[in-house]
Amino acid sequence: MEVKKSSLYDELPLELLAGFYYEINKNIENGILSGAMQHEIRLMEQTALKRGISLEYLHGKGTCIIEAEKLLRETTLQP
């Protein structure tokens, strides 16, 4: 019987996985992180697919989470 190795991403809650997925993709697109981070993206995508979550949903969820976090920080920092 073959035992599949799991990654750290398999243990993360959906919100954290989605946030990481969104941020790493954004940073790769902006040239902040190297293409070597594509391996991490693939691990996150594998985790999402194992959970039955589409990549579009994962990206959209990540976008909402990050934008909500930014808004929360902005409103919290204002006097």
mmCIF file of the N, C-alpha and C atoms, coordinates in Angstrom:
data_MODEL
# 
_entry.id   MODEL 
# 
loop_
_atom_site.group_PDB 
_atom_site.id 
_atom_site.type_symbol 
_atom_site.label_atom_id 
_atom_site.label_alt_id 
_atom_site.label_comp_id 
_atom_site.label_asym_id 
_atom_site.label_entity_id 
_atom_site.label_seq_id 
_atom_site.pdbx_PDB_ins_code 
_atom_site.Cartn_x 
_atom_site.Cartn_y 
_atom_site.Cartn_z 
_atom_site.occupancy 
_atom_site.B_iso_or_equiv 
_atom_site.pdbx_formal_charge 
_atom_site.auth_seq_id 
_atom_site.auth_comp_id 
_atom_site.auth_asym_id 
_atom_site.auth_atom_id 
_atom_site.pdbx_PDB_model_num 
ATOM 1   N N  . MET A 1 1  ? 0.838   -1.186 0.000   1.00 0.00 ? 1  MET A N  1 
ATOM 2   C CA . MET A 1 1  ? 0.000   0.000  0.000   1.00 0.00 ? 1  MET A CA 1 
ATOM 3   C C  . MET A 1 1  ? 0.883   1.250  0.000   1.00 0.00 ? 1  MET A C  1 
ATOM 4   N N  . GLU A 1 2  ? 0.571   2.175  -0.877  1.00 0.00 ? 2  GLU A N  1 
ATOM 5   C CA . GLU A 1 2  ? 1.356   3.405  -1.001  1.00 0.00 ? 2  GLU A CA 1 
ATOM 6   C C  . GLU A 1 2  ? 0.830   4.465  -0.046  1.00 0.00 ? 2  GLU A C  1 
ATOM 7   N N  . VAL A 1 3  ? 1.763   5.083  0.684   1.00 0.00 ? 3  VAL A N  1 
ATOM 8   C CA . VAL A 1 3  ? 1.388   6.152  1.606   1.00 0.00 ? 3  VAL A CA 1 
ATOM 9   C C  . VAL A 1 3  ? 1.743   7.473  0.939   1.00 0.00 ? 3  VAL A C  1 
ATOM 10  N N  . LYS A 1 4  ? 0.737   8.332  0.767   1.00 0.00 ? 4  LYS A N  1 
ATOM 11  C CA . LYS A 1 4  ? 0.989   9.642  0.164   1.00 0.00 ? 4  LYS A CA 1 
ATOM 12  C C  . LYS A 1 4  ? 1.543   10.585 1.216   1.00 0.00 ? 4  LYS A C  1 
ATOM 13  N N  . LYS A 1 5  ? 2.581   11.298 0.831   1.00 0.00 ? 5  LYS A N  1 
ATOM 14  C CA . LYS A 1 5  ? 3.132   12.312 1.728   1.00 0.00 ? 5  LYS A CA 1 
ATOM 15  C C  . LYS A 1 5  ? 2.185   13.498 1.751   1.00 0.00 ? 5  LYS A C  1 
ATOM 16  N N  . SER A 1 6  ? 2.032   14.078 2.905   1.00 0.00 ? 6  SER A N  1 
ATOM 17  C CA . SER A 1 6  ? 1.203   15.280 2.968   1.00 0.00 ? 6  SER A CA 1 
ATOM 18  C C  . SER A 1 6  ? 2.107   16.484 3.159   1.00 0.00 ? 6  SER A C  1 
ATOM 19  N N  . SER A 1 7  ? 1.570   17.623 2.841   1.00 0.00 ? 7  SER A N  1 
ATOM 20  C CA . SER A 1 7  ? 2.337   18.854 3.026   1.00 0.00 ? 7  SER A CA 1 
ATOM 21  C C  . SER A 1 7  ? 1.725   19.640 4.176   1.00 0.00 ? 7  SER A C  1 
ATOM 22  N N  . LEU A 1 8  ? 2.415   20.639 4.588   1.00 0.00 ? 8  LEU A N  1 
ATOM 23  C CA . LEU A 1 8  ? 1.920   21.542 5.626   1.00 0.00 ? 8  LEU A CA 1 
ATOM 24  C C  . LEU A 1 8  ? 0.565   22.118 5.221   1.00 0.00 ? 8  LEU A C  1 
ATOM 25  N N  . TYR A 1 9  ? 0.390   22.364 3.937   1.00 0.00 ? 9  TYR A N  1 
ATOM 26  C CA . TYR A 1 9  ? -0.837  22.974 3.443   1.00 0.00 ? 9  TYR A CA 1 
ATOM 27  C C  . TYR A 1 9  ? -2.060  22.096 3.684   1.00 0.00 ? 9  TYR A C  1 
ATOM 28  N N  . ASP A 1 10 ? -1.848  20.783 3.772   1.00 0.00 ? 10 ASP A N  1 
ATOM 29  C CA . ASP A 1 10 ? -2.962  19.875 4.045   1.00 0.00 ? 10 ASP A CA 1 
ATOM 30  C C  . ASP A 1 10 ? -3.557  20.113 5.433   1.00 0.00 ? 10 ASP A C  1 
ATOM 31  N N  . GLU A 1 11 ? -2.771  20.686 6.319   1.00 0.00 ? 11 GLU A N  1 
ATOM 32  C CA . GLU A 1 11 ? -3.203  20.898 7.698   1.00 0.00 ? 11 GLU A CA 1 
ATOM 33  C C  . GLU A 1 11 ? -3.834  22.275 7.932   1.00 0.00 ? 11 GLU A C  1 
ATOM 34  N N  . LEU A 1 12 ? -3.698  23.177 6.975   1.00 0.00 ? 12 LEU A N  1 
ATOM 35  C CA . LEU A 1 12 ? -4.176  24.548 7.162   1.00 0.00 ? 12 LEU A CA 1 
ATOM 36  C C  . LEU A 1 12 ? -5.685  24.669 6.975   1.00 0.00 ? 12 LEU A C  1 
ATOM 37  N N  . PRO A 1 13 ? -6.302  25.572 7.736   1.00 0.00 ? 13 PRO A N  1 
ATOM 38  C CA . PRO A 1 13 ? -7.711  25.873 7.463   1.00 0.00 ? 13 PRO A CA 1 
ATOM 39  C C  . PRO A 1 13 ? -7.830  26.567 6.101   1.00 0.00 ? 13 PRO A C  1 
ATOM 40  N N  . LEU A 1 14 ? -9.001  26.458 5.501   1.00 0.00 ? 14 LEU A N  1 
ATOM 41  C CA . LEU A 1 14 ? -9.232  27.015 4.167   1.00 0.00 ? 14 LEU A CA 1 
ATOM 42  C C  . LEU A 1 14 ? -8.856  28.489 4.077   1.00 0.00 ? 14 LEU A C  1 
ATOM 43  N N  . GLU A 1 15 ? -9.219  29.281 5.072   1.00 0.00 ? 15 GLU A N  1 
ATOM 44  C CA . GLU A 1 15 ? -8.948  30.721 5.026   1.00 0.00 ? 15 GLU A CA 1 
ATOM 45  C C  . GLU A 1 15 ? -7.456  31.013 4.933   1.00 0.00 ? 15 GLU A C  1 
ATOM 46  N N  . LEU A 1 16 ? -6.647  30.294 5.696   1.00 0.00 ? 16 LEU A N  1 
ATOM 47  C CA . LEU A 1 16 ? -5.204  30.513 5.677   1.00 0.00 ? 16 LEU A CA 1 
ATOM 48  C C  . LEU A 1 16 ? -4.600  30.023 4.357   1.00 0.00 ? 16 LEU A C  1 
ATOM 49  N N  . LEU A 1 17 ? -5.038  28.878 3.899   1.00 0.00 ? 17 LEU A N  1 
ATOM 50  C CA . LEU A 1 17 ? -4.573  28.346 2.618   1.00 0.00 ? 17 LEU A CA 1 
ATOM 51  C C  . LEU A 1 17 ? -4.892  29.319 1.488   1.00 0.00 ? 17 LEU A C  1 
ATOM 52  N N  . ALA A 1 18 ? -6.117  29.825 1.471   1.00 0.00 ? 18 ALA A N  1 
ATOM 53  C CA . ALA A 1 18 ? -6.533  30.762 0.421   1.00 0.00 ? 18 ALA A CA 1 
ATOM 54  C C  . ALA A 1 18 ? -5.732  32.057 0.487   1.00 0.00 ? 18 ALA A C  1 
ATOM 55  N N  . GLY A 1 19 ? -5.503  32.567 1.673   1.00 0.00 ? 19 GLY A N  1 
ATOM 56  C CA . GLY A 1 19 ? -4.721  33.796 1.821   1.00 0.00 ? 19 GLY A CA 1 
ATOM 57  C C  . GLY A 1 19 ? -3.294  33.633 1.335   1.00 0.00 ? 19 GLY A C  1 
ATOM 58  N N  . PHE A 1 20 ? -2.659  32.522 1.714   1.00 0.00 ? 20 PHE A N  1 
ATOM 59  C CA . PHE A 1 20 ? -1.302  32.243 1.234   1.00 0.00 ? 20 PHE A CA 1 
ATOM 60  C C  . PHE A 1 20 ? -1.283  32.113 -0.281  1.00 0.00 ? 20 PHE A C  1 
ATOM 61  N N  . TYR A 1 21 ? -2.236  31.378 -0.814  1.00 0.00 ? 21 TYR A N  1 
ATOM 62  C CA . TYR A 1 21 ? -2.305  31.158 -2.257  1.00 0.00 ? 21 TYR A CA 1 
ATOM 63  C C  . TYR A 1 21 ? -2.395  32.490 -3.007  1.00 0.00 ? 21 TYR A C  1 
ATOM 64  N N  . TYR A 1 22 ? -3.280  33.353 -2.555  1.00 0.00 ? 22 TYR A N  1 
ATOM 65  C CA . TYR A 1 22 ? -3.460  34.650 -3.195  1.00 0.00 ? 22 TYR A CA 1 
ATOM 66  C C  . TYR A 1 22 ? -2.184  35.489 -3.101  1.00 0.00 ? 22 TYR A C  1 
ATOM 67  N N  . GLU A 1 23 ? -1.631  35.603 -1.907  1.00 0.00 ? 23 GLU A N  1 
ATOM 68  C CA . GLU A 1 23 ? -0.457  36.459 -1.699  1.00 0.00 ? 23 GLU A CA 1 
ATOM 69  C C  . GLU A 1 23 ? 0.765   35.961 -2.452  1.00 0.00 ? 23 GLU A C  1 
ATOM 70  N N  . ILE A 1 24 ? 1.026   34.673 -2.428  1.00 0.00 ? 24 ILE A N  1 
ATOM 71  C CA . ILE A 1 24 ? 2.196   34.154 -3.146  1.00 0.00 ? 24 ILE A CA 1 
ATOM 72  C C  . ILE A 1 24 ? 2.031   34.360 -4.641  1.00 0.00 ? 24 ILE A C  1 
ATOM 73  N N  . ASN A 1 25 ? 0.841   34.081 -5.182  1.00 0.00 ? 25 ASN A N  1 
ATOM 74  C CA . ASN A 1 25 ? 0.610   34.331 -6.612  1.00 0.00 ? 25 ASN A CA 1 
ATOM 75  C C  . ASN A 1 25 ? 0.813   35.799 -6.963  1.00 0.00 ? 25 ASN A C  1 
ATOM 76  N N  . LYS A 1 26 ? 0.278   36.681 -6.142  1.00 0.00 ? 26 LYS A N  1 
ATOM 77  C CA . LYS A 1 26 ? 0.408   38.122 -6.394  1.00 0.00 ? 26 LYS A CA 1 
ATOM 78  C C  . LYS A 1 26 ? 1.882   38.539 -6.360  1.00 0.00 ? 26 LYS A C  1 
ATOM 79  N N  . ASN A 1 27 ? 2.628   38.028 -5.396  1.00 0.00 ? 27 ASN A N  1 
ATOM 80  C CA . ASN A 1 27 ? 4.043   38.397 -5.273  1.00 0.00 ? 27 ASN A CA 1 
ATOM 81  C C  . ASN A 1 27 ? 4.887   37.833 -6.415  1.00 0.00 ? 27 ASN A C  1 
ATOM 82  N N  . ILE A 1 28 ? 4.541   36.664 -6.918  1.00 0.00 ? 28 ILE A N  1 
ATOM 83  C CA . ILE A 1 28 ? 5.245   36.119 -8.087  1.00 0.00 ? 28 ILE A CA 1 
ATOM 84  C C  . ILE A 1 28 ? 4.959   36.995 -9.302  1.00 0.00 ? 28 ILE A C  1 
ATOM 85  N N  . GLU A 1 29 ? 3.693   37.364 -9.497  1.00 0.00 ? 29 GLU A N  1 
ATOM 86  C CA . GLU A 1 29 ? 3.311   38.214 -10.631 1.00 0.00 ? 29 GLU A CA 1 
ATOM 87  C C  . GLU A 1 29 ? 4.006   39.570 -10.573 1.00 0.00 ? 29 GLU A C  1 
ATOM 88  N N  . ASN A 1 30 ? 4.195   40.101 -9.368  1.00 0.00 ? 30 ASN A N  1 
ATOM 89  C CA . ASN A 1 30 ? 4.840   41.414 -9.201  1.00 0.00 ? 30 ASN A CA 1 
ATOM 90  C C  . ASN A 1 30 ? 6.357   41.326 -9.163  1.00 0.00 ? 30 ASN A C  1 
ATOM 91  N N  . GLY A 1 31 ? 6.916   40.119 -9.279  1.00 0.00 ? 31 GLY A N  1 
ATOM 92  C CA . GLY A 1 31 ? 8.367   39.947 -9.291  1.00 0.00 ? 31 GLY A CA 1 
ATOM 93  C C  . GLY A 1 31 ? 9.016   40.014 -7.923  1.00 0.00 ? 31 GLY A C  1 
ATOM 94  N N  . ILE A 1 32 ? 8.210   40.015 -6.866  1.00 0.00 ? 32 ILE A N  1 
ATOM 95  C CA . ILE A 1 32 ? 8.757   40.075 -5.509  1.00 0.00 ? 32 ILE A CA 1 
ATOM 96  C C  . ILE A 1 32 ? 9.295   38.708 -5.094  1.00 0.00 ? 32 ILE A C  1 
ATOM 97  N N  . LEU A 1 33 ? 8.591   37.659 -5.463  1.00 0.00 ? 33 LEU A N  1 
ATOM 98  C CA . LEU A 1 33 ? 9.040   36.297 -5.194  1.00 0.00 ? 33 LEU A CA 1 
ATOM 99  C C  . LEU A 1 33 ? 9.425   35.653 -6.512  1.00 0.00 ? 33 LEU A C  1 
ATOM 100 N N  . SER A 1 34 ? 10.389  34.765 -6.442  1.00 0.00 ? 34 SER A N  1 
ATOM 101 C CA . SER A 1 34 ? 10.857  34.118 -7.665  1.00 0.00 ? 34 SER A CA 1 
ATOM 102 C C  . SER A 1 34 ? 9.900   33.043 -8.137  1.00 0.00 ? 34 SER A C  1 
ATOM 103 N N  . GLY A 1 35 ? 10.110  32.636 -9.351  1.00 0.00 ? 35 GLY A N  1 
ATOM 104 C CA . GLY A 1 35 ? 9.328   31.551 -9.919  1.00 0.00 ? 35 GLY A CA 1 
ATOM 105 C C  . GLY A 1 35 ? 9.509   30.245 -9.166  1.00 0.00 ? 35 GLY A C  1 
ATOM 106 N N  . ALA A 1 36 ? 10.560  30.144 -8.355  1.00 0.00 ? 36 ALA A N  1 
ATOM 107 C CA . ALA A 1 36 ? 10.786  28.939 -7.562  1.00 0.00 ? 36 ALA A CA 1 
ATOM 108 C C  . ALA A 1 36 ? 9.632   28.699 -6.592  1.00 0.00 ? 36 ALA A C  1 
ATOM 109 N N  . MET A 1 37 ? 8.890   29.735 -6.290  1.00 0.00 ? 37 MET A N  1 
ATOM 110 C CA . MET A 1 37 ? 7.745   29.588 -5.398  1.00 0.00 ? 37 MET A CA 1 
ATOM 111 C C  . MET A 1 37 ? 6.598   28.854 -6.095  1.00 0.00 ? 37 MET A C  1 
ATOM 112 N N  . GLN A 1 38 ? 6.742   28.590 -7.379  1.00 0.00 ? 38 GLN A N  1 
ATOM 113 C CA . GLN A 1 38 ? 5.723   27.831 -8.103  1.00 0.00 ? 38 GLN A CA 1 
ATOM 114 C C  . GLN A 1 38 ? 5.522   26.452 -7.470  1.00 0.00 ? 38 GLN A C  1 
ATOM 115 N N  . HIS A 1 39 ? 6.583   25.887 -6.894  1.00 0.00 ? 39 HIS A N  1 
ATOM 116 C CA . HIS A 1 39 ? 6.452   24.600 -6.211  1.00 0.00 ? 39 HIS A CA 1 
ATOM 117 C C  . HIS A 1 39 ? 5.464   24.720 -5.057  1.00 0.00 ? 39 HIS A C  1 
ATOM 118 N N  . GLU A 1 40 ? 5.567   25.795 -4.298  1.00 0.00 ? 40 GLU A N  1 
ATOM 119 C CA . GLU A 1 40 ? 4.647   26.006 -3.178  1.00 0.00 ? 40 GLU A CA 1 
ATOM 120 C C  . GLU A 1 40 ? 3.212   26.180 -3.689  1.00 0.00 ? 40 GLU A C  1 
ATOM 121 N N  . ILE A 1 41 ? 3.066   26.897 -4.791  1.00 0.00 ? 41 ILE A N  1 
ATOM 122 C CA . ILE A 1 41 ? 1.743   27.081 -5.385  1.00 0.00 ? 41 ILE A CA 1 
ATOM 123 C C  . ILE A 1 41 ? 1.155   25.727 -5.766  1.00 0.00 ? 41 ILE A C  1 
ATOM 124 N N  . ARG A 1 42 ? 1.974   24.867 -6.369  1.00 0.00 ? 42 ARG A N  1 
ATOM 125 C CA . ARG A 1 42 ? 1.493   23.541 -6.777  1.00 0.00 ? 42 ARG A CA 1 
ATOM 126 C C  . ARG A 1 42 ? 1.059   22.716 -5.566  1.00 0.00 ? 42 ARG A C  1 
ATOM 127 N N  . LEU A 1 43 ? 1.797   22.804 -4.453  1.00 0.00 ? 43 LEU A N  1 
ATOM 128 C CA . LEU A 1 43 ? 1.403   22.080 -3.242  1.00 0.00 ? 43 LEU A CA 1 
ATOM 129 C C  . LEU A 1 43 ? 0.057   22.584 -2.729  1.00 0.00 ? 43 LEU A C  1 
ATOM 130 N N  . MET A 1 44 ? -0.143  23.900 -2.759  1.00 0.00 ? 44 MET A N  1 
ATOM 131 C CA . MET A 1 44 ? -1.418  24.466 -2.325  1.00 0.00 ? 44 MET A CA 1 
ATOM 132 C C  . MET A 1 44 ? -2.544  24.026 -3.252  1.00 0.00 ? 44 MET A C  1 
ATOM 133 N N  . GLU A 1 45 ? -2.270  24.005 -4.546  1.00 0.00 ? 45 GLU A N  1 
ATOM 134 C CA . GLU A 1 45 ? -3.279  23.577 -5.505  1.00 0.00 ? 45 GLU A CA 1 
ATOM 135 C C  . GLU A 1 45 ? -3.645  22.113 -5.301  1.00 0.00 ? 45 GLU A C  1 
ATOM 136 N N  . GLN A 1 46 ? -2.651  21.276 -5.021  1.00 0.00 ? 46 GLN A N  1 
ATOM 137 C CA . GLN A 1 46 ? -2.928  19.860 -4.749  1.00 0.00 ? 46 GLN A CA 1 
ATOM 138 C C  . GLN A 1 46 ? -3.815  19.705 -3.521  1.00 0.00 ? 46 GLN A C  1 
ATOM 139 N N  . THR A 1 47 ? -3.527  20.481 -2.486  1.00 0.00 ? 47 THR A N  1 
ATOM 140 C CA . THR A 1 47 ? -4.334  20.430 -1.271  1.00 0.00 ? 47 THR A CA 1 
ATOM 141 C C  . THR A 1 47 ? -5.766  20.844 -1.567  1.00 0.00 ? 47 THR A C  1 
ATOM 142 N N  . ALA A 1 48 ? -5.932  21.925 -2.314  1.00 0.00 ? 48 ALA A N  1 
ATOM 143 C CA . ALA A 1 48 ? -7.283  22.391 -2.654  1.00 0.00 ? 48 ALA A CA 1 
ATOM 144 C C  . ALA A 1 48 ? -8.039  21.322 -3.433  1.00 0.00 ? 48 ALA A C  1 
ATOM 145 N N  . LEU A 1 49 ? -7.393  20.733 -4.411  1.00 0.00 ? 49 LEU A N  1 
ATOM 146 C CA . LEU A 1 49 ? -8.052  19.725 -5.224  1.00 0.00 ? 49 LEU A CA 1 
ATOM 147 C C  . LEU A 1 49 ? -8.409  18.487 -4.405  1.00 0.00 ? 49 LEU A C  1 
ATOM 148 N N  . LYS A 1 50 ? -7.530  18.106 -3.464  1.00 0.00 ? 50 LYS A N  1 
ATOM 149 C CA . LYS A 1 50 ? -7.848  16.973 -2.572  1.00 0.00 ? 50 LYS A CA 1 
ATOM 150 C C  . LYS A 1 50 ? -9.094  17.266 -1.752  1.00 0.00 ? 50 LYS A C  1 
ATOM 151 N N  . ARG A 1 51 ? -9.280  18.538 -1.411  1.00 0.00 ? 51 ARG A N  1 
ATOM 152 C CA . ARG A 1 51 ? -10.444 18.938 -0.614  1.00 0.00 ? 51 ARG A CA 1 
ATOM 153 C C  . ARG A 1 51 ? -11.672 19.205 -1.483  1.00 0.00 ? 51 ARG A C  1 
ATOM 154 N N  . GLY A 1 52 ? -11.509 19.105 -2.791  1.00 0.00 ? 52 GLY A N  1 
ATOM 155 C CA . GLY A 1 52 ? -12.636 19.349 -3.689  1.00 0.00 ? 52 GLY A CA 1 
ATOM 156 C C  . GLY A 1 52 ? -12.921 20.825 -3.903  1.00 0.00 ? 52 GLY A C  1 
ATOM 157 N N  . ILE A 1 53 ? -11.902 21.654 -3.758  1.00 0.00 ? 53 ILE A N  1 
ATOM 158 C CA . ILE A 1 53 ? -12.036 23.107 -3.900  1.00 0.00 ? 53 ILE A CA 1 
ATOM 159 C C  . ILE A 1 53 ? -11.417 23.515 -5.234  1.00 0.00 ? 53 ILE A C  1 
ATOM 160 N N  . SER A 1 54 ? -12.162 24.263 -6.037  1.00 0.00 ? 54 SER A N  1 
ATOM 161 C CA . SER A 1 54 ? -11.612 24.715 -7.315  1.00 0.00 ? 54 SER A CA 1 
ATOM 162 C C  . SER A 1 54 ? -10.560 25.796 -7.078  1.00 0.00 ? 54 SER A C  1 
ATOM 163 N N  . LEU A 1 55 ? -9.651  25.910 -8.031  1.00 0.00 ? 55 LEU A N  1 
ATOM 164 C CA . LEU A 1 55 ? -8.603  26.923 -7.909  1.00 0.00 ? 55 LEU A CA 1 
ATOM 165 C C  . LEU A 1 55 ? -9.185  28.325 -8.029  1.00 0.00 ? 55 LEU A C  1 
ATOM 166 N N  . GLU A 1 56 ? -10.256 28.462 -8.801  1.00 0.00 ? 56 GLU A N  1 
ATOM 167 C CA . GLU A 1 56 ? -10.918 29.761 -8.926  1.00 0.00 ? 56 GLU A CA 1 
ATOM 168 C C  . GLU A 1 56 ? -11.517 30.171 -7.580  1.00 0.00 ? 56 GLU A C  1 
ATOM 169 N N  . TYR A 1 57 ? -12.141 29.217 -6.912  1.00 0.00 ? 57 TYR A N  1 
ATOM 170 C CA . TYR A 1 57 ? -12.723 29.500 -5.602  1.00 0.00 ? 57 TYR A CA 1 
ATOM 171 C C  . TYR A 1 57 ? -11.618 29.852 -4.605  1.00 0.00 ? 57 TYR A C  1 
ATOM 172 N N  . LEU A 1 58 ? -10.519 29.090 -4.623  1.00 0.00 ? 58 LEU A N  1 
ATOM 173 C CA . LEU A 1 58 ? -9.408  29.342 -3.706  1.00 0.00 ? 58 LEU A CA 1 
ATOM 174 C C  . LEU A 1 58 ? -8.856  30.746 -3.904  1.00 0.00 ? 58 LEU A C  1 
ATOM 175 N N  . HIS A 1 59 ? -8.667  31.140 -5.161  1.00 0.00 ? 59 HIS A N  1 
ATOM 176 C CA . HIS A 1 59 ? -8.141  32.478 -5.458  1.00 0.00 ? 59 HIS A CA 1 
ATOM 177 C C  . HIS A 1 59 ? -9.136  33.556 -5.022  1.00 0.00 ? 59 HIS A C  1 
ATOM 178 N N  . GLY A 1 60 ? -10.396 33.355 -5.343  1.00 0.00 ? 60 GLY A N  1 
ATOM 179 C CA . GLY A 1 60 ? -11.423 34.334 -4.956  1.00 0.00 ? 60 GLY A CA 1 
ATOM 180 C C  . GLY A 1 60 ? -11.548 34.475 -3.451  1.00 0.00 ? 60 GLY A C  1 
ATOM 181 N N  . LYS A 1 61 ? -11.509 33.350 -2.758  1.00 0.00 ? 61 LYS A N  1 
ATOM 182 C CA . LYS A 1 61 ? -11.576 33.363 -1.293  1.00 0.00 ? 61 LYS A CA 1 
ATOM 183 C C  . LYS A 1 61 ? -10.358 34.099 -0.733  1.00 0.00 ? 61 LYS A C  1 
ATOM 184 N N  . GLY A 1 62 ? -9.193  33.823 -1.293  1.00 0.00 ? 62 GLY A N  1 
ATOM 185 C CA . GLY A 1 62 ? -7.973  34.509 -0.851  1.00 0.00 ? 62 GLY A CA 1 
ATOM 186 C C  . GLY A 1 62 ? -8.059  36.006 -1.073  1.00 0.00 ? 62 GLY A C  1 
ATOM 187 N N  . THR A 1 63 ? -8.585  36.409 -2.211  1.00 0.00 ? 63 THR A N  1 
ATOM 188 C CA . THR A 1 63 ? -8.755  37.835 -2.515  1.00 0.00 ? 63 THR A CA 1 
ATOM 189 C C  . THR A 1 63 ? -9.638  38.501 -1.463  1.00 0.00 ? 63 THR A C  1 
ATOM 190 N N  . CYS A 1 64 ? -10.774 37.875 -1.162  1.00 0.00 ? 64 CYS A N  1 
ATOM 191 C CA . CYS A 1 64 ? -11.704 38.441 -0.168  1.00 0.00 ? 64 CYS A CA 1 
ATOM 192 C C  . CYS A 1 64 ? -11.059 38.542 1.204   1.00 0.00 ? 64 CYS A C  1 
ATOM 193 N N  . ILE A 1 65 ? -10.334 37.521 1.603   1.00 0.00 ? 65 ILE A N  1 
ATOM 194 C CA . ILE A 1 65 ? -9.699  37.504 2.925   1.00 0.00 ? 65 ILE A CA 1 
ATOM 195 C C  . ILE A 1 65 ? -8.646  38.600 3.035   1.00 0.00 ? 65 ILE A C  1 
ATOM 196 N N  . ILE A 1 66 ? -7.796  38.713 2.029   1.00 0.00 ? 66 ILE A N  1 
ATOM 197 C CA . ILE A 1 66 ? -6.726  39.720 2.061   1.00 0.00 ? 66 ILE A CA 1 
ATOM 198 C C  . ILE A 1 66 ? -7.306  41.126 2.021   1.00 0.00 ? 66 ILE A C  1 
ATOM 199 N N  . GLU A 1 67 ? -8.303  41.354 1.185   1.00 0.00 ? 67 GLU A N  1 
ATOM 200 C CA . GLU A 1 67 ? -8.914  42.678 1.104   1.00 0.00 ? 67 GLU A CA 1 
ATOM 201 C C  . GLU A 1 67 ? -9.614  43.045 2.415   1.00 0.00 ? 67 GLU A C  1 
ATOM 202 N N  . ALA A 1 68 ? -10.284 42.092 3.032   1.00 0.00 ? 68 ALA A N  1 
ATOM 203 C CA . ALA A 1 68 ? -10.936 42.350 4.321   1.00 0.00 ? 68 ALA A CA 1 
ATOM 204 C C  . ALA A 1 68 ? -9.901  42.666 5.393   1.00 0.00 ? 68 ALA A C  1 
ATOM 205 N N  . GLU A 1 69 ? -8.788  41.965 5.365   1.00 0.00 ? 69 GLU A N  1 
ATOM 206 C CA . GLU A 1 69 ? -7.714  42.205 6.333   1.00 0.00 ? 69 GLU A CA 1 
ATOM 207 C C  . GLU A 1 69 ? -7.127  43.599 6.138   1.00 0.00 ? 69 GLU A C  1 
ATOM 208 N N  . LYS A 1 70 ? -6.919  44.005 4.893   1.00 0.00 ? 70 LYS A N  1 
ATOM 209 C CA . LYS A 1 70 ? -6.406  45.352 4.612   1.00 0.00 ? 70 LYS A CA 1 
ATOM 210 C C  . LYS A 1 70 ? -7.370  46.413 5.118   1.00 0.00 ? 70 LYS A C  1 
ATOM 211 N N  . LEU A 1 71 ? -8.651  46.222 4.858   1.00 0.00 ? 71 LEU A N  1 
ATOM 212 C CA . LEU A 1 71 ? -9.666  47.174 5.299   1.00 0.00 ? 71 LEU A CA 1 
ATOM 213 C C  . LEU A 1 71 ? -9.701  47.255 6.827   1.00 0.00 ? 71 LEU A C  1 
ATOM 214 N N  . LEU A 1 72 ? -9.617  46.130 7.476   1.00 0.00 ? 72 LEU A N  1 
ATOM 215 C CA . LEU A 1 72 ? -9.603  46.093 8.938   1.00 0.00 ? 72 LEU A CA 1 
ATOM 216 C C  . LEU A 1 72 ? -8.402  46.846 9.493   1.00 0.00 ? 72 LEU A C  1 
ATOM 217 N N  . ARG A 1 73 ? -7.239  46.629 8.886   1.00 0.00 ? 73 ARG A N  1 
ATOM 218 C CA . ARG A 1 73 ? -6.030  47.339 9.336   1.00 0.00 ? 73 ARG A CA 1 
ATOM 219 C C  . ARG A 1 73 ? -6.171  48.841 9.141   1.00 0.00 ? 73 ARG A C  1 
ATOM 220 N N  . GLU A 1 74 ? -6.708  49.245 8.002   1.00 0.00 ? 74 GLU A N  1 
ATOM 221 C CA . GLU A 1 74 ? -6.863  50.678 7.715   1.00 0.00 ? 74 GLU A CA 1 
ATOM 222 C C  . GLU A 1 74 ? -7.818  51.337 8.715   1.00 0.00 ? 74 GLU A C  1 
ATOM 223 N N  . THR A 1 75 ? -8.904  50.700 9.026   1.00 0.00 ? 75 THR A N  1 
ATOM 224 C CA . THR A 1 75 ? -9.878  51.298 9.939   1.00 0.00 ? 75 THR A CA 1 
ATOM 225 C C  . THR A 1 75 ? -9.386  51.256 11.385  1.00 0.00 ? 75 THR A C  1 
ATOM 226 N N  . THR A 1 76 ? -8.588  50.266 11.719  1.00 0.00 ? 76 THR A N  1 
ATOM 227 C CA . THR A 1 76 ? -8.052  50.138 13.068  1.00 0.00 ? 76 THR A CA 1 
ATOM 228 C C  . THR A 1 76 ? -6.959  51.177 13.322  1.00 0.00 ? 76 THR A C  1 
ATOM 229 N N  . LEU A 1 77 ? -6.188  51.504 12.303  1.00 0.00 ? 77 LEU A N  1 
ATOM 230 C CA . LEU A 1 77 ? -5.064  52.426 12.461  1.00 0.00 ? 77 LEU A CA 1 
ATOM 231 C C  . LEU A 1 77 ? -5.487  53.887 12.463  1.00 0.00 ? 77 LEU A C  1 
ATOM 232 N N  . GLN A 1 78 ? -6.699  54.173 11.977  1.00 0.00 ? 78 GLN A N  1 
ATOM 233 C CA . GLN A 1 78 ? -7.162  55.567 11.952  1.00 0.00 ? 78 GLN A CA 1 
ATOM 234 C C  . GLN A 1 78 ? -7.602  56.002 13.346  1.00 0.00 ? 78 GLN A C  1 
ATOM 235 N N  . PRO A 1 79 ? -7.274  57.264 13.732  1.00 0.00 ? 79 PRO A N  1 
ATOM 236 C CA . PRO A 1 79 ? -7.654  57.749 15.069  1.00 0.00 ? 79 PRO A CA 1 
ATOM 237 C C  . PRO A 1 79 ? -9.147  57.962 15.214  1.00 0.00 ? 79 PRO A C  1 
# 
